[in-house]
Amino acid sequence: MKKGTRVGEGALREVAAYLLDHPRSGPRSFSNEDKGFSGVSPTVMIKWLHRGFNYPDGYERTSKNIKIGSLQMFMKNCGSCEDMGPGAFPVDEVHKISVLDIRLANADRHAGNILVQRDGEGGEIVLIPIDHGYCLPENFEDCTFDCLYWRQAHQPYSSDTIDYIKSLDAEQDIELLKFHGWDLPVDCARTLSISTMLLKKGAERGLTPFAIGSIMCRETLKKESVIEHIVREAEEAVLPGTSEATFLESVSLMMDRRLTELLP
């Protein structure tokens, strides 16, 4: 179990990752485009009964035995990124995964949960991110993105990707999740706001996915990440009872200072 997420909330996070993977043209509520920028498979919440599931008190066809979970569309693939070296992956495909993971503060991204889709031998490679049960955590302690250490992550975002990042709006995303039935806990909403802020500020300054991700991820288990330092400094700087908006303004100022230190 990762820190920052709670047992039983994985399905909500799986659906949230799909809902927040907006198409290039904007949120699906305002767009007819189905495929999201990062390619998260369509995912929905479902309820179902089946005698094959675990029922400690015995199976009965009653509402108390209904199981709740997420259902994701199967995507044809030829394996995961674990099955091949990352050298052949297109830069934009790696970048689209990094945008999703940084924005959602994913605490469980590794080569095994990125599928590879390819049309025939020598065909174009498309990467499909799966397994988002540890995104949108309460804090940044366990954030980890293996793909940031691939060579593609050391290249700057394209202008198209930067335009997409500029269009992201954390407040709108929080309201979207609420509309779909998940009132995001305060700490998780704060994480989304801060990670989106970092992604937008970093991309605007021309930072690579590796540089932005390195601010968010810990170098070692015991050493706090830069973003954790920023959050802690902001918490110490504001008065008790300060509004969330004021707190985020403090985070923004401290983040600007840290980014300026990275790019004098």
C-alpha positions as CSV (number, residue, x, y, z in Angstrom):
1,M,0.0,0.0,0.0
2,K,1.3,3.4,-1.0
3,K,1.3,6.3,1.5
4,G,-1.2,9.0,0.6
5,T,-3.9,6.7,-0.6
6,R,-6.6,4.8,1.2
7,V,-7.8,1.2,0.9
8,G,-11.0,1.0,-1.1
9,E,-10.4,4.2,-3.2
10,G,-8.5,2.7,-6.0
11,A,-11.5,2.4,-8.3
12,L,-12.3,6.1,-7.8
13,R,-8.8,7.0,-8.8
14,E,-8.9,4.7,-11.9
15,V,-12.0,6.5,-13.1
16,A,-10.6,9.9,-12.2
17,A,-7.5,9.3,-14.3
18,Y,-9.7,8.8,-17.3
19,L,-12.0,11.7,-16.6
20,L,-9.0,14.1,-16.2
21,D,-7.2,12.8,-19.3
22,H,-8.8,15.6,-21.3
23,P,-8.7,15.5,-25.1
24,R,-6.7,18.2,-26.8
25,S,-9.9,20.0,-27.6
26,G,-10.9,20.2,-23.9
27,P,-12.9,18.3,-21.3
28,R,-15.2,15.7,-22.7
29,S,-18.2,17.6,-21.4
30,F,-17.4,20.2,-24.0
31,S,-15.8,18.1,-26.7
32,N,-16.9,15.4,-29.1
33,E,-13.3,14.0,-29.0
34,D,-13.1,10.7,-27.1
35,K,-9.4,9.9,-26.8
36,G,-7.6,11.8,-24.1
37,F,-4.3,13.5,-24.6
38,S,-2.4,10.7,-22.7
39,G,-4.5,7.9,-24.0
40,V,-6.0,6.5,-20.7
41,S,-8.5,3.8,-21.6
42,P,-12.2,4.5,-21.1
43,T,-13.0,3.6,-17.4
44,V,-16.2,3.6,-15.5
45,M,-17.5,2.7,-12.0
46,I,-19.6,-0.4,-11.9
47,K,-21.7,-2.4,-9.3
48,W,-22.1,-6.1,-9.6
49,L,-23.0,-9.4,-7.9
50,H,-21.4,-12.8,-8.4
51,R,-21.3,-15.9,-6.3
52,G,-17.6,-16.3,-7.2
53,F,-16.6,-13.3,-5.1
54,N,-15.7,-13.4,-1.4
55,Y,-18.7,-13.3,0.9
56,P,-17.7,-14.1,4.5
57,D,-21.4,-14.6,5.5
58,G,-22.4,-16.5,2.4
59,Y,-23.7,-15.4,-0.9
60,E,-27.1,-13.9,-1.2
61,R,-28.6,-11.9,-4.1
62,T,-29.1,-8.8,-2.0
63,S,-28.0,-5.2,-2.2
64,K,-25.7,-5.6,0.8
65,N,-23.5,-8.0,-1.2
66,I,-23.0,-5.6,-4.2
67,K,-19.4,-5.1,-5.1
68,I,-18.2,-1.7,-6.4
69,G,-15.2,-1.3,-8.6
70,S,-13.9,0.1,-11.9
71,L,-14.1,-1.4,-15.3
72,Q,-11.6,-0.4,-18.0
73,M,-11.8,-1.0,-21.8
74,F,-9.4,-3.7,-23.0
75,M,-6.8,-2.2,-25.3
76,K,-5.1,-4.4,-27.9
77,N,-1.4,-4.5,-27.2
78,C,1.8,-6.4,-27.8
79,G,3.0,-6.3,-24.3
80,S,4.2,-3.7,-21.8
81,C,7.3,-1.4,-21.8
82,E,9.0,-4.0,-19.6
83,D,9.1,-6.3,-22.6
84,M,11.3,-4.0,-24.7
85,G,13.9,-1.3,-24.3
86,P,12.6,2.3,-24.2
87,G,14.9,3.5,-27.0
88,A,12.3,2.9,-29.7
89,F,9.5,4.8,-28.0
90,P,8.5,8.1,-29.7
91,V,9.4,11.2,-27.7
92,D,5.8,12.5,-27.8
93,E,4.5,9.2,-26.5
94,V,6.8,9.3,-23.5
95,H,6.0,13.0,-22.9
96,K,2.2,12.4,-22.9
97,I,2.7,9.8,-20.1
98,S,4.8,12.3,-18.1
99,V,2.1,15.0,-18.4
100,L,-0.4,12.6,-16.9
101,D,1.8,11.3,-14.1
102,I,3.1,14.7,-13.0
103,R,-0.3,16.3,-13.1
104,L,-1.9,13.4,-11.1
105,A,1.1,12.9,-8.8
106,N,1.1,9.2,-9.7
107,A,2.7,7.1,-7.0
108,D,3.0,4.0,-9.1
109,R,4.3,4.5,-12.7
110,H,6.7,1.8,-14.0
111,A,7.4,0.1,-17.3
112,G,5.0,-2.7,-16.4
113,N,1.9,-0.5,-16.4
114,I,2.5,1.2,-19.8
115,L,1.2,-1.0,-22.6
116,V,2.7,-0.9,-26.1
117,Q,0.4,-0.9,-29.1
118,R,1.9,-1.4,-32.6
119,D,0.3,-1.9,-36.0
120,G,2.4,-4.7,-37.5
121,E,6.1,-5.0,-37.5
122,G,7.7,-1.6,-38.0
123,G,4.4,0.1,-37.4
124,E,4.0,3.3,-35.3
125,I,4.3,2.7,-31.5
126,V,1.6,4.0,-29.2
127,L,2.0,3.9,-25.4
128,I,-1.1,3.3,-23.3
129,P,-1.0,4.1,-19.5
130,I,-2.9,1.8,-17.2
131,D,-3.2,1.2,-13.4
132,H,-3.9,4.6,-11.9
133,G,-5.1,3.4,-8.4
134,Y,-2.4,5.4,-6.7
135,C,-2.8,8.7,-8.5
136,L,-4.1,11.8,-6.7
137,P,-2.5,10.9,-3.3
138,E,-2.8,13.0,-0.1
139,N,0.9,14.0,-0.3
140,F,3.9,13.7,-2.6
141,E,5.9,11.2,-0.5
142,D,5.6,8.2,-2.8
143,C,5.5,9.9,-6.3
144,T,7.6,7.8,-8.7
145,F,7.8,7.9,-12.5
146,D,10.2,5.4,-14.0
147,C,9.8,6.8,-17.5
148,L,11.4,10.0,-16.4
149,Y,14.7,8.2,-16.5
150,W,14.3,7.4,-20.2
151,R,16.3,9.5,-22.7
152,Q,13.0,11.0,-24.1
153,A,12.3,12.7,-20.8
154,H,15.4,14.7,-21.1
155,Q,14.0,16.5,-24.2
156,P,11.8,19.6,-23.9
157,Y,8.1,19.4,-24.5
158,S,6.9,20.3,-28.0
159,S,4.9,23.5,-28.5
160,D,1.7,21.4,-29.0
161,T,2.2,19.7,-25.6
162,I,3.0,23.0,-23.9
163,D,-0.3,24.4,-25.3
164,Y,-2.2,21.5,-23.9
165,I,-0.5,21.9,-20.5
166,K,-1.4,25.6,-20.5
167,S,-5.1,24.7,-21.0
168,L,-5.2,22.6,-17.8
169,D,-7.2,24.0,-14.9
170,A,-7.1,22.2,-11.5
171,E,-10.1,24.0,-10.1
172,Q,-12.1,22.9,-13.1
173,D,-10.9,19.3,-12.7
174,I,-11.9,19.2,-9.0
175,E,-15.4,20.4,-10.0
176,L,-15.5,17.8,-12.8
177,L,-14.8,15.0,-10.4
178,K,-17.4,16.3,-8.0
179,F,-19.9,16.4,-10.8
180,H,-19.2,12.7,-11.5
181,G,-19.7,11.8,-7.8
182,W,-16.3,12.1,-6.2
183,D,-15.9,15.0,-3.9
184,L,-12.1,15.0,-3.8
185,P,-10.7,15.1,-0.2
186,V,-9.1,18.4,0.7
187,D,-5.5,16.9,0.8
188,C,-6.0,15.2,-2.6
189,A,-7.4,18.4,-4.1
190,R,-4.4,20.3,-2.8
191,T,-2.0,17.7,-4.4
192,L,-3.8,18.1,-7.8
193,S,-3.6,21.9,-7.5
194,I,0.1,21.9,-6.7
195,S,1.1,19.3,-9.2
196,T,-0.8,21.1,-12.0
197,M,0.8,24.3,-10.9
198,L,4.3,22.8,-11.1
199,L,3.6,21.2,-14.5
200,K,2.4,24.5,-15.9
201,K,5.2,26.7,-14.4
202,G,7.9,24.2,-15.4
203,A,6.6,23.8,-19.0
204,E,6.3,27.6,-19.4
205,R,10.0,27.9,-18.4
206,G,11.1,25.2,-20.8
207,L,11.9,22.5,-18.2
208,T,12.1,19.0,-19.5
209,P,9.8,16.2,-18.0
210,F,12.9,14.9,-16.2
211,A,13.6,18.3,-14.6
212,I,9.9,18.8,-13.5
213,G,9.6,15.2,-12.3
214,S,12.8,15.4,-10.3
215,I,11.3,18.3,-8.4
216,M,8.3,16.1,-7.5
217,C,10.1,12.7,-6.8
218,R,12.4,11.9,-3.9
219,E,16.0,11.0,-4.6
220,T,16.0,8.5,-1.7
221,L,13.2,7.2,0.5
222,K,14.3,9.4,3.5
223,K,15.1,12.6,1.6
224,E,12.2,14.9,1.0
225,S,11.6,16.0,-2.6
226,V,11.8,19.7,-3.6
227,I,8.0,19.9,-3.9
228,E,7.6,18.5,-0.3
229,H,10.0,21.3,0.9
230,I,8.0,23.9,-0.9
231,V,4.7,22.7,0.6
232,R,6.2,22.5,4.1
233,E,7.7,26.0,3.8
234,A,4.3,27.3,2.6
235,E,2.5,25.6,5.6
236,E,5.0,27.3,8.0
237,A,4.6,30.7,6.3
238,V,0.8,31.0,6.5
239,L,-1.3,31.7,9.6
240,P,-3.6,29.0,11.0
241,G,-7.0,29.1,9.5
242,T,-5.7,30.6,6.2
243,S,-7.9,29.9,3.2
244,E,-6.8,27.3,0.7
245,A,-6.5,30.0,-2.0
246,T,-4.1,32.0,0.1
247,F,-2.1,28.9,0.9
248,L,-1.8,28.0,-2.8
249,E,-0.7,31.6,-3.5
250,S,2.1,31.1,-1.0
251,V,3.0,27.8,-2.7
252,S,3.1,29.6,-6.0
253,L,5.5,32.2,-4.8
254,M,7.9,29.7,-3.3
255,M,7.7,27.5,-6.3
256,D,8.6,30.5,-8.5
257,R,11.6,31.1,-6.3
258,R,12.8,27.5,-6.5
259,L,12.3,27.4,-10.3
260,T,14.3,30.7,-10.7
261,E,17.1,29.0,-8.7
262,L,17.0,26.1,-11.2
263,L,17.0,28.5,-14.2
264,P,18.8,31.7,-13.1
